[in-house]
Amino acid sequence: MAADSAADRPAETAADPAAGTPATPDSPVARLARERVDHRFKGLPPSAEGRTVGELAAERRSLFTGGFTTPVLVLSAEALEHNLAALERYAAAHGLAFAPHGKTSLAPQLFERQLDRGAWGITAAVPTQVRLYRAFGIQRIFLANEVVDAAALHWLAGELDADPGFRFIAYVDSPRGVELMDAALREAGARRPVDVVVELGAGPGARTGARTEADCAAVADAVAATGTLRLVGVAGYEGEVPEPDGERVRAWLRRLTALAVAFDREGRFAEADEIVVSAGGSAWFDAVADVFAELPELSGPVLKLLRSGAYVSHDDGRYRQVTPFNRVPQEGTLRPAFRLWAQVVSRPEPGQAFLNAGKRDAAYDLDLPEAQVIRSLDGTERPATGLTVTGLSDQHAWLAVEEGTRLEVGDWVGLGLSHPCTSFDKWQLIPVAEADGTVTDYIRTFF
């Protein structure tokens, strides 16, 4: 068994099985505040060297006058709280359990806040993330992916056997995958079966998932033939539906719920304590809520599990455009929580300027950053009208500057970002600031 298995961790890291949150003041999340600030963490004040993160947070420094260096990525304290509350309310209003996708932030402090806000558990994408979650006491984990890695399955078997309160669910989408899982778990001497859900693919050319109902049945048959796996439900990701619109996404979701009904009628969930039906990214959770509400009564209790993750920070680009709250504004809103502050370091031509933030600092895989505000060194702010980010180098942002726009070397420019997942992953320690710039906390990520 791996050295960081449940059996080898101190008792103080134990978590509340009902909620998944650490149960003691000396929890792994609490211990993050003891980490020392040093050169590893971009943007933090050089004068803070050697302080613990908790000590630095207690100083409540100003982002703008407290010694922070540019570029520096910041999370809005108010927007984070708003977004956490918004999805808590939405899930509760629609009778959905919620396992937000943790790969967005890989930030255990945010996981803890999501669990405190009623999340059933946290979703992972790969076994490495599952290990991280377990190191921070997460008791319910949904792995929205296939896992056929023997080393990872050996570790998982030990983790499940050592902690009866640990609930884990993973995708399966092929008899071959089931065969590999079974072999690895048998080799590990697993005593607890691994709960699995058959993944229904979103259509031809989509990502993973069995493509037809007959394929799904073949996977379920393969699971039933093992002694190491237990079929507990069906799942998938509606965001992969080709050319998605409301009609196509709902049609696929109805295929998913019909598959659950058919499997239940055939007695395939006889060993399950509850039947899991799961979907839901950040673009179509309204469709998931609508179709899951249509699910008829099954032979056992049903866990309708939503997995949206990007909501926690939202953004100023793709997710601002696709959030379901644009369609159902009466049910809530999300606020962009990220702002990347960079400094004008060069104005070589009248229509051109360069900031000291680039691909190493800002998400750029979906959209380029958006210039939002200019802050002069005297502390005055004004809208960044007339500024457009036209490209990114590794450490520079290229700005087009319209004629008449006031912009000087030394000015700070606040940038909105597109795509939460590739914003978090560039920063190991992210200040959380209130609207006036007071930094109240620091979020540690583990990419």
TIKOLVEX-177011 format. One record per residue (C-alpha): z, y, x; residue in one letter. Coordinates in steps of 0.05 Angstrom, whole numbers, padded with zeros to 5 digits, always signed. Layout:
N
ZYXA ...
//
This chain:
447
+00000+00000+00000M -00016+00070+00026A +00040+00111+00056A +00037+00163+00001D +00044+00114-00057S +00094+00124-00112A +00141+00074-00081A +00144+00113-00016D +00155+00183-00044R +00226+00211-00050P +00259+00208-00118A +00259+00284-00122E +00184+00283-00135T +00191+00243-00199A +00158+00274-00259A +00174+00275-00333D +00130+00220-00362P +00122+00257-00428A +00095+00321-00398A +00073+00304-00328G +00109+00364-00298T +00157+00359-00240P +00228+00349-00264A +00271+00380-00209T +00276+00449-00178P +00258+00418-00111D +00191+00393-00137S +00128+00389-00094P +00101+00451-00129V +00166+00489-00116A +00162+00470-00042R +00095+00505-00035L +00134+00570-00033A +00164+00548+00033R +00098+00544+00069E +00091+00594+00125R +00038+00648+00122V -00008+00648+00183D -00080+00652+00207H -00103+00597+00159R -00101+00642+00099F -00157+00693+00092K -00142+00763+00069G -00066+00761+00074L -00029+00816+00112P -00023+00804+00186P +00046+00834+00182S +00067+00775+00137A +00057+00725+00194E +00115+00676+00195G +00143+00693+00126R +00144+00639+00074T +00097+00646+00015V +00158+00655-00030G +00185+00711+00014E +00119+00746+00013L +00113+00740-00062A +00183+00769-00070A +00162+00831-00033E +00112+00848-00089R +00065+00882-00042R +00008+00925-00066S -00060+00893-00058L -00088+00960-00035F -00032+00989+00008T +00008+00927+00028G -00033+00907+00089G -00082+00858+00057F -00148+00853+00095T -00217+00849+00066T -00249+00807+00040P -00194+00782-00006V -00201+00741-00070L -00151+00758-00125V -00132+00727-00191L -00110+00771-00249S -00040+00752-00272A -00055+00777-00342E -00121+00741-00349A -00092+00675-00324L -00037+00678-00376E -00086+00697-00431H -00133+00640-00415N -00078+00588-00410L -00052+00609-00479A -00122+00611-00509A -00139+00538-00496L -00069+00515-00515E -00078+00548-00583R -00149+00522-00591Y -00133+00450-00576A -00072+00451-00621A -00110+00482-00678A -00163+00427-00675H -00117+00368-00665G -00143+00355-00595L -00105+00329-00535A -00123+00367-00472F -00133+00342-00401A -00163+00402-00365P -00209+00385-00307H -00169+00398-00245G -00229+00398-00198K -00241+00470-00219T -00181+00497-00181S -00148+00439-00145L -00086+00482-00151A -00022+00444-00169P +00013+00509-00190Q -00041+00518-00243L -00036+00445-00263F +00038+00455-00275E +00024+00516-00319R -00029+00477-00358Q +00020+00420-00369L +00074+00469-00390D +00022+00495-00440R +00017+00427-00473G -00036+00392-00433A -00034+00316-00441W -00052+00307-00368G -00103+00329-00316I -00174+00305-00306T -00200+00286-00237A -00270+00274-00210A -00258+00230-00149V -00201+00186-00122P -00182+00237-00069T -00164+00284-00126Q -00123+00230-00160V -00083+00222-00095R -00071+00297-00094L -00048+00298-00166Y +00000+00240-00153R +00029+00275-00092A +00048+00332-00140F +00078+00286-00193G +00022+00285-00245I +00037+00227-00292Q -00026+00225-00334R -00094+00226-00301I -00164+00217-00331F -00216+00202-00278L -00282+00227-00308A -00324+00185-00261N -00337+00114-00240E -00295+00088-00182V -00320+00028-00142V -00289+00044-00075D -00247-00017-00055A -00198+00024-00012A -00186+00073-00069A -00176+00016-00118L -00126-00018-00072H -00086+00047-00069W -00091+00055-00144L -00065-00015-00157A -00004-00001-00115G +00007+00065-00149E +00004+00035-00219L +00049-00024-00200D +00101+00021-00168A +00106+00070-00226D +00108+00042-00297P +00104+00113-00325G +00038+00129-00291F -00020+00131-00341R -00090+00127-00312F -00158+00121-00345I -00227+00117-00312A -00300+00113-00332Y -00342+00050-00327V -00417+00049-00340D -00445-00016-00312S -00428-00090-00307P -00438-00085-00231R -00387-00029-00228G -00338-00071-00269V -00350-00129-00222E -00334-00087-00161L -00271-00059-00193M -00247-00128-00213D -00258-00156-00144A -00221-00100-00109A -00162-00102-00158L -00156-00177-00151R -00157-00170-00076E -00102-00119-00081A -00060-00165-00124G -00057-00114-00181A -00004-00130-00233R -00022-00076-00283R -00091-00072-00314P -00130-00008-00302V -00149+00027-00367D -00222+00043-00373V -00269+00077-00422V -00343+00062-00428V -00384+00124-00409E -00442+00138-00455L -00497+00175-00418G -00522+00240-00447A -00595+00218-00448G -00655+00202-00403P -00652+00238-00337G -00579+00258-00347A -00523+00242-00300R -00481+00179-00301T -00466+00136-00363G -00496+00075-00397A -00560+00098-00431R -00560+00057-00495T -00510+00028-00543E -00532-00041-00521A -00518-00022-00449D -00449+00003-00470C -00435-00064-00504A -00455-00101-00441A -00406-00060-00401V -00351-00072-00452A -00366-00147-00449D -00359-00145-00374A -00291-00110-00380V -00267-00162-00430A -00284-00217-00381A -00236-00190-00328T -00161-00194-00324G -00155-00130-00285T -00186-00079-00332L -00168-00060-00404R -00218-00025-00450L -00184+00033-00485V -00241+00077-00509G -00307+00114-00499V -00324+00179-00465A -00379+00223-00437G -00400+00293-00420Y -00441+00332-00470E -00459+00385-00418G -00511+00337-00391E -00550+00332-00456V -00623+00349-00438P -00643+00419-00464E -00576+00427-00498P -00568+00466-00563D -00519+00459-00619G -00560+00407-00656E -00575+00363-00595R -00503+00366-00569V -00474+00348-00637R -00524+00291-00645A -00501+00261-00579W -00428+00271-00596L -00439+00233-00661R -00469+00176-00621R -00405+00176-00580L -00359+00174-00641T -00404+00121-00674A -00397+00079-00612L -00321+00084-00617A -00325+00062-00690V -00370+00004-00674A -00327-00020-00616F -00265-00015-00659D -00298-00054-00715R -00316-00109-00665E -00244-00113-00642G -00258-00088-00571R -00196-00044-00570F -00148-00098-00591A -00106-00091-00527E -00105-00015-00527A -00041+00022-00545D -00085+00080-00569E -00160+00090-00574I -00187+00144-00528V -00248+00185-00548V -00262+00239-00496S -00313+00293-00481A -00314+00368-00471G -00335+00414-00416G -00329+00490-00419S -00395+00505-00456A -00390+00462-00518W -00318+00449-00536F -00330+00478-00605D -00381+00423-00618A -00332+00371-00592V -00278+00397-00639A -00326+00396-00699D -00351+00325-00687V -00285+00295-00667F -00256+00322-00732A -00307+00277-00768E -00282+00214-00734L -00259+00164-00788P -00192+00128-00784E -00193+00072-00734L -00149+00010-00727S -00100+00045-00681G -00078+00116-00662P -00134+00157-00631V -00128+00204-00571L -00182+00257-00580K -00184+00284-00509L -00217+00349-00488L -00229+00361-00414R -00252+00434-00405S -00232+00462-00337G -00267+00528-00320A -00229+00565-00375Y -00168+00576-00330V -00202+00631-00290S -00266+00640-00332H -00317+00683-00296D -00364+00743-00298D -00428+00702-00298G -00449+00634-00326R -00386+00618-00364Y -00382+00687-00394R -00450+00672-00423Q -00438+00601-00447V -00366+00600-00472T -00361+00574-00543P -00318+00633-00560F -00383+00673-00562N -00401+00631-00623R -00331+00629-00654V -00299+00695-00632P -00248+00689-00688Q -00218+00629-00651E -00203+00664-00585G -00229+00697-00523T -00227+00684-00448L -00220+00736-00394R -00250+00734-00324P -00191+00726-00276A -00226+00731-00208F -00243+00793-00169R -00266+00791-00097L -00250+00855-00060W -00296+00871-00001A -00306+00932+00042Q -00368+00973+00058V -00379+00963+00132V -00449+00990+00140S -00496+01040+00106R -00557+01035+00152P -00607+01063+00102E -00601+01109+00041P -00614+01053-00009G -00576+00999+00027Q -00504+00979+00042A -00468+00918+00068F -00401+00889+00048L -00359+00844+00093N -00360+00785+00043A -00413+00732+00040G -00426+00659+00025K -00362+00637+00058R -00323+00680+00009D -00361+00684-00057A -00392+00635-00105A -00467+00640-00105Y -00494+00573-00131D -00504+00598-00202L -00508+00674-00197D -00497+00727-00144L -00432+00768-00148P -00432+00829-00193E -00409+00896-00167A -00358+00923-00216Q -00314+00977-00186V -00312+01023-00125I -00244+01042-00096R -00243+01098-00045S -00192+01099+00011L -00154+01153-00026D -00141+01104-00082G -00188+01132-00134T -00231+01083-00172E -00297+01089-00208R -00347+01041-00239P -00396+01010-00190A -00455+01039-00228T -00517+01040-00184G -00496+00981-00140L -00530+00913-00144T -00516+00853-00100V -00585+00828-00079T -00566+00772-00031G -00512+00740+00011L -00510+00722+00085S -00454+00680+00112D -00407+00740+00120Q -00444+00798+00087H -00464+00818+00017A -00529+00858+00013W -00523+00917-00034L -00580+00957-00065A -00554+01029-00075V -00589+01073-00126E -00604+01144-00108E -00546+01190-00123G -00493+01135-00120T -00432+01157-00081R -00414+01101-00032L -00383+01109+00037E -00367+01063+00095V -00295+01042+00084G -00298+01040+00008D -00272+00977-00026W -00319+00944-00077V -00291+00897-00129G -00339+00840-00145L -00341+00795-00206G -00359+00722-00192L -00399+00669-00227S -00375+00596-00228H -00300+00583-00221P -00308+00516-00186C -00343+00546-00126T -00299+00607-00124S -00232+00571-00117F -00258+00524-00063D -00269+00579-00011K -00197+00603-00011W -00134+00564+00008Q -00083+00616-00015L -00102+00665-00070I -00060+00726-00088P -00043+00736-00161V -00040+00810-00178A -00019+00850-00239E -00065+00903-00267A -00035+00957-00221D -00048+00915-00159G +00023+00889-00150T +00018+00819-00120V +00068+00773-00154T +00048+00703-00132D +00001+00662-00089Y -00039+00602-00113I -00048+00545-00062R -00112+00503-00067T -00127+00435-00036F -00202+00428-00026F 
//
